[in-house]
């Protein structure tokens, strides 16, 4: 581990008032390491609802203030909060096949989407090993909504922003081991970075230029409406 697994960056703005006040109010710093990781993880998983922000490279404070996020933005917030409570962490980048998003994208958006979509998760240093925290992406209410939409499915499932070998009980709870909720949709590993800033300095976000404008103005609101409708099924 190097010191840059604990440092702040533009995106990991852990000294921002929004984040410092959150950390102080929750009392996370007083917890043992295992419980500290779990408390931050549970906050980002369930109190920051699953949804699509206007960009992938938002600062953590913006994600916290908006109160929702997807894989890349939730990863940024999770990393910032972990570092704010002195837990070393790093950024693991990949792509997922767009079939993972079938169901939350309407047919026109799905047809226009690239075949592979930038994806990421956080790896935390715990008990001298790196543990993947990909299961933070989908809140429990949304997961319950997907299960309610597919009551006869309990095994492998790919779609509706979910990629798992077990829809009935995906591996999303922090128990000191890897968590995952979109992992079966991964089709390319892009490597490990000290922070999201370093990754996005080398790779573009999912939506840029005209495509970015269309996503922000049209596709994103439609996708968020579908997410809310699924969550409301519970």
Buried (B, 14 or more C-beta within 10 A) or exposed (E): EEEEBBEBBEBBBBEBEBBEEBBEEBEBEEBEBEEBBBBBBBBBBBEBBBBBBBBBBBBBBBBBEBEBBBBBBBBBBBBBBBBBBEBBBBBBBBBBBBBBBBBBBBEEBBEEBEEBBBBBBBBBBBEEEBBBBBBBBBBBBBBBBBBEBBEEEEEEBBBBBBBBBEBEEBBBBBEEEBBBBBBBBBBEEBEEBBBBBBBBEEBEBBBEEEBBEBBBEEBBEBBBEBBBEBBEEB
